[in-house]
Amino acid sequence: MVVAIAPGTATIIANKGGSRTDIHVGTEHALLHCTTNARRAAADDPAGHPGHTGPMITCTGTVLMSGDPANRQDKVDLTTNWEFGMILVSDIVVYEALYAGRMANEGSIAINLKSAFGTNPSLDGDGDLPTVDEMIFDPSNQVITDQTTGTKGFLVTYKLGDHPNNPFPLRQTNSKVPAPNFLHTARRDEGFIAYFVARERGSTVHHLARIGWHIIWHGTLGWTSPTAKPTVSMVTSRIDIGQPTTDAVDNTAFPRSAAIAKNPQRPTCNEQDGTAFDRGYGPTASAPVRAESTTRPSNLPSNFFPAP
């Protein structure tokens, strides 16, 4: 019997459990995290990483592959000719921080990390892995179960976890004044789509199902002194999970994300994130990612920092 995808059997779900977006203030950073498996101690580390110990959301795809579990050759055909995986695509909407001095003449710094992403949307994968294939098709994430009742076959279950997070340094030096500037606003607004896929004989990729979610951090910080930890207030905190679909990959309101899913390649979101932070906070930081000013924004709250 030829092993094939059983029509109409693909599913995908996303489970965030009790996760929510939050900002933890440490001695060095404001850490944007998703509560579940967050490593808050990263906010006390000059490097700011790693910000988590495990996923905050897990996507689970399932599909029934036709075949006879009692037939050894069918099992061989399944494991030899088919691979299963998950393509995760990130679409950054907002990714920025605002710093300001204690007084009006101490200026401000606007960090726009999104502007450093040359490819957006982009593949969200572990940049430490040598190939894109290894980011997508990981046998350790899948379980194959014999289905011997009802419609016989092989039930494939594939899981992928994720935990978006990032640190924003609490203090920066404004070289145009010069004076220390302090973090006032931290924002990140990002959409994700997970595509559950199967690859046949190493070439033909079948898009089985997909699901999206949207995540937002928007916090403001208030200071009492240059050395004391600031307090954070969340303006917006959201993790919204969309409806799953098994529609054709091109039948979507997000065609640019679909294009990445159909042809996943580097640079990944994580790789670009590292470059963005270098351009915003590193020795060669410059516009448009980092914009230093001699003035503060006119809408900066009067209680952001008490007069020295």
C-alpha positions as CSV (number, residue, x, y, z in Angstrom):
1,M,0.0,0.0,0.0
2,V,1.3,3.5,-0.9
3,V,1.6,5.6,2.3
4,A,-0.1,9.0,1.7
5,I,-1.8,11.8,3.6
6,A,-5.3,10.8,4.5
7,P,-7.6,13.7,3.2
8,G,-9.2,15.9,5.7
9,T,-7.3,14.6,8.7
10,A,-4.8,17.4,9.3
11,T,-5.3,19.6,12.4
12,I,-3.3,22.2,14.4
13,I,-3.8,23.9,17.7
14,A,-1.9,26.4,19.8
15,N,-1.9,26.3,23.6
16,K,-0.5,29.2,25.6
17,G,-1.7,27.9,29.0
18,G,-1.7,30.7,31.5
19,S,1.0,32.7,29.7
20,R,0.6,36.5,29.4
21,T,3.0,39.2,28.3
22,D,4.8,41.1,31.1
23,I,7.9,43.2,31.7
24,H,10.2,42.5,34.6
25,V,12.6,45.2,35.7
26,G,16.0,44.0,36.9
27,T,19.2,45.9,37.7
28,E,20.3,46.1,34.0
29,H,17.3,45.5,31.8
30,A,13.6,45.6,31.4
31,L,12.9,42.0,30.2
32,L,9.9,41.5,27.9
33,H,8.7,38.0,28.6
34,C,5.6,35.7,28.6
35,T,5.5,34.7,32.3
36,T,5.4,30.9,31.7
37,N,9.0,29.6,31.8
38,A,10.4,33.1,32.0
39,R,13.9,33.5,33.3
40,R,13.6,36.9,35.1
41,A,17.2,36.7,36.4
42,A,18.2,37.7,32.8
43,A,17.2,41.2,33.6
44,D,20.1,41.4,36.1
45,D,22.6,40.1,33.6
46,P,24.5,42.6,31.5
47,A,23.9,40.4,28.5
48,G,20.2,40.0,29.2
49,H,20.1,36.4,28.0
50,P,18.7,33.8,28.1
51,G,15.2,35.2,29.0
52,H,13.4,31.9,29.2
53,T,13.8,28.3,30.3
54,G,11.2,26.8,28.0
55,P,8.3,27.6,25.7
56,M,5.3,29.7,26.6
57,I,3.2,28.5,23.7
58,T,3.1,25.1,22.0
59,C,1.7,24.4,18.6
60,T,0.6,20.8,17.9
61,G,-0.1,19.5,14.4
62,T,-1.6,16.1,13.7
63,V,-2.3,14.2,10.5
64,L,-3.2,10.6,9.6
65,M,-1.1,8.9,7.1
66,S,-2.7,6.0,5.3
67,G,-1.2,2.6,5.6
68,D,-1.4,-0.7,7.5
69,P,0.3,-0.6,10.9
70,A,0.7,-4.4,10.6
71,N,2.6,-4.1,7.3
72,R,6.3,-3.5,8.1
73,Q,6.9,-2.1,4.6
74,D,4.4,0.6,5.2
75,K,6.2,1.7,8.3
76,V,9.5,1.7,6.4
77,D,7.9,3.8,3.6
78,L,6.6,6.3,6.1
79,T,9.9,6.9,7.9
80,T,11.9,6.8,4.6
81,N,9.8,8.9,2.3
82,W,8.1,11.4,4.6
83,E,9.3,14.1,7.0
84,F,7.1,16.3,9.2
85,G,7.8,19.8,10.6
86,M,6.7,23.2,11.5
87,I,7.5,26.5,9.7
88,L,7.2,29.5,12.1
89,V,7.0,32.9,10.5
90,S,7.4,36.2,12.4
91,D,6.0,39.5,11.3
92,I,7.2,42.5,13.4
93,V,4.7,45.4,13.6
94,V,6.4,47.5,16.3
95,Y,9.7,47.0,18.1
96,E,11.0,50.1,19.8
97,A,12.2,51.8,23.0
98,L,12.3,55.4,24.1
99,Y,14.8,56.9,26.5
100,A,14.8,60.3,28.1
101,G,17.0,62.4,30.3
102,R,16.0,63.6,33.8
103,M,15.6,67.2,32.6
104,A,14.4,68.7,29.4
105,N,17.9,69.7,28.3
106,E,19.2,66.1,28.7
107,G,17.6,64.9,25.5
108,S,16.2,61.6,24.4
109,I,17.0,58.5,22.4
110,A,14.6,56.6,20.1
111,I,15.5,53.0,19.3
112,N,13.6,51.5,16.4
113,L,14.7,47.9,16.1
114,K,12.2,47.1,13.4
115,S,14.0,49.4,11.0
116,A,17.0,47.0,11.1
117,F,15.1,44.0,9.8
118,G,15.8,43.9,6.1
119,T,13.5,40.9,5.7
120,N,10.1,41.1,7.5
121,P,8.2,38.8,7.8
122,S,10.9,36.3,8.2
123,L,11.5,32.7,9.2
124,D,11.6,32.3,13.0
125,G,14.1,29.6,13.7
126,D,17.1,28.8,15.8
127,G,20.0,30.6,14.1
128,D,22.5,28.4,15.8
129,L,21.4,25.5,13.6
130,P,23.4,25.1,10.5
131,T,20.6,24.6,8.0
132,V,17.0,25.8,7.5
133,D,16.0,22.2,7.1
134,E,17.1,21.5,10.7
135,M,15.0,24.4,11.9
136,I,11.8,23.0,10.3
137,F,12.1,19.2,10.3
138,D,13.1,17.9,13.7
139,P,12.3,14.2,14.3
140,S,12.6,14.7,18.0
141,N,9.5,16.9,17.9
142,Q,7.3,14.2,16.4
143,V,5.5,11.0,17.6
144,I,4.1,8.4,15.2
145,T,1.3,6.2,16.6
146,D,-0.2,3.1,15.0
147,Q,-3.9,3.6,14.4
148,T,-5.5,0.2,14.3
149,T,-9.2,1.0,14.9
150,G,-11.5,2.9,12.6
151,T,-9.5,4.2,9.7
152,K,-6.2,2.4,9.9
153,G,-3.0,4.2,9.4
154,F,-0.3,6.2,11.2
155,L,-1.1,9.2,13.3
156,V,1.7,11.8,13.2
157,T,1.8,14.3,16.0
158,Y,4.3,17.2,15.8
159,K,4.9,19.8,18.5
160,L,6.8,23.1,18.3
161,G,7.3,25.5,21.3
162,D,8.2,29.2,21.3
163,H,8.9,31.9,23.9
164,P,9.4,35.4,22.4
165,N,11.3,37.6,24.8
166,N,13.9,40.4,24.7
167,P,15.8,42.7,27.1
168,F,15.9,46.5,26.8
169,P,18.8,48.1,28.7
170,L,17.5,50.5,31.4
171,R,20.1,53.2,30.8
172,Q,21.8,54.7,27.8
173,T,24.3,57.6,27.3
174,N,23.0,60.3,24.9
175,S,26.2,61.4,23.2
176,K,24.6,64.6,21.8
177,V,24.2,66.2,25.2
178,P,26.0,64.2,26.7
179,A,23.9,62.9,29.6
180,P,22.4,59.6,30.8
181,N,19.0,58.8,29.4
182,F,16.6,56.4,31.1
183,L,14.1,53.9,29.6
184,H,10.6,55.3,29.5
185,T,8.8,53.2,26.8
186,A,9.2,49.6,25.8
187,R,7.1,48.2,22.9
188,R,7.0,45.0,20.9
189,D,4.1,44.0,18.7
190,E,4.6,40.9,16.7
191,G,2.5,38.4,14.7
192,F,3.3,34.7,14.2
193,I,2.0,32.0,11.9
194,A,2.9,28.3,12.4
195,Y,2.6,26.1,9.3
196,F,2.4,22.4,9.9
197,V,4.0,20.7,6.9
198,A,5.0,17.3,5.4
199,R,7.7,16.8,2.9
200,E,7.5,13.8,0.5
201,R,10.6,12.2,-0.8
202,G,12.8,15.1,0.1
203,S,11.2,17.6,-2.3
204,T,7.4,18.1,-2.4
205,V,6.2,20.1,0.6
206,H,2.6,19.7,1.6
207,H,1.1,22.5,3.7
208,L,-1.3,20.7,6.0
209,A,-2.6,23.3,8.5
210,R,-1.7,26.6,10.1
211,I,-2.5,28.8,13.0
212,G,-1.5,32.4,13.9
213,W,-1.1,34.3,17.1
214,H,-0.4,37.9,18.0
215,I,1.6,39.1,20.9
216,I,1.9,42.7,22.3
217,W,4.0,44.3,25.0
218,H,3.6,48.0,25.7
219,G,5.0,49.3,29.0
220,T,6.0,52.6,30.4
221,L,8.6,53.1,33.2
222,G,8.7,55.7,36.0
223,W,11.9,56.6,37.9
224,T,12.6,58.0,41.3
225,S,16.4,58.2,41.0
226,P,19.2,57.2,38.6
227,T,20.1,54.2,40.7
228,A,16.8,52.8,42.0
229,K,14.8,50.3,40.0
230,P,12.0,52.0,38.0
231,T,8.4,50.8,38.2
232,V,6.7,49.5,35.1
233,S,3.0,50.0,34.1
234,M,1.6,47.9,31.3
235,V,-0.3,49.9,28.7
236,T,-1.1,46.9,26.6
237,S,-0.5,43.2,27.4
238,R,-2.0,40.6,25.0
239,I,-1.5,37.2,23.5
240,D,-4.3,36.4,21.0
241,I,-4.5,33.1,19.3
242,G,-6.3,32.9,15.9
243,Q,-8.4,30.1,14.3
244,P,-6.7,27.2,12.7
245,T,-7.2,26.5,9.0
246,T,-6.4,23.9,6.5
247,D,-7.0,26.2,3.5
248,A,-4.5,26.4,0.7
249,V,-1.4,28.3,1.8
250,D,-2.1,31.1,-0.6
251,N,-5.7,31.6,0.6
252,T,-4.7,34.1,3.3
253,A,-4.8,37.6,4.5
254,F,-1.1,37.5,5.1
255,P,0.5,36.8,1.6
256,R,4.0,38.0,2.7
257,S,4.1,35.5,5.5
258,A,2.8,32.8,3.1
259,A,5.6,33.6,0.7
260,I,8.2,32.9,3.5
261,A,6.4,29.7,4.4
262,K,6.6,28.5,0.8
263,N,10.3,29.4,0.5
264,P,11.8,29.5,4.0
265,Q,15.4,30.8,4.1
266,R,17.8,33.0,6.0
267,P,18.1,35.5,7.5
268,T,15.9,34.3,10.4
269,C,14.1,36.6,12.7
270,N,16.5,35.7,15.5
271,E,19.6,36.4,13.4
272,Q,18.2,39.8,12.4
273,D,17.3,40.5,16.0
274,G,21.0,40.2,17.0
275,T,21.9,42.6,14.2
276,A,19.2,45.0,15.2
277,F,20.5,45.2,18.8
278,D,24.0,45.8,17.5
279,R,22.8,48.7,15.4
280,G,20.6,50.1,18.2
281,Y,23.0,49.6,21.2
282,G,26.4,48.5,19.9
283,P,29.5,50.6,19.3
284,T,28.5,51.3,15.7
285,A,24.8,52.2,16.5
286,S,23.4,54.8,14.2
287,A,20.3,56.1,12.5
288,P,17.7,55.0,11.6
289,V,17.8,52.4,14.3
290,R,19.2,54.8,17.0
291,A,18.2,58.4,16.9
292,E,19.7,60.7,19.6
293,S,18.2,64.1,20.2
294,T,19.0,67.1,22.4
295,T,15.3,67.5,23.3
296,R,12.8,65.3,25.1
297,P,9.4,64.4,23.5
298,S,6.7,67.0,24.3
299,N,4.3,64.3,25.5
300,L,6.7,62.8,28.0
301,P,4.8,62.6,31.3
302,S,5.9,65.1,33.9
303,N,6.2,62.3,36.5
304,F,8.6,60.2,34.4
305,F,11.6,61.4,36.5
306,P,11.5,63.8,39.5
307,A,13.6,66.9,39.1
308,P,17.1,66.3,40.4
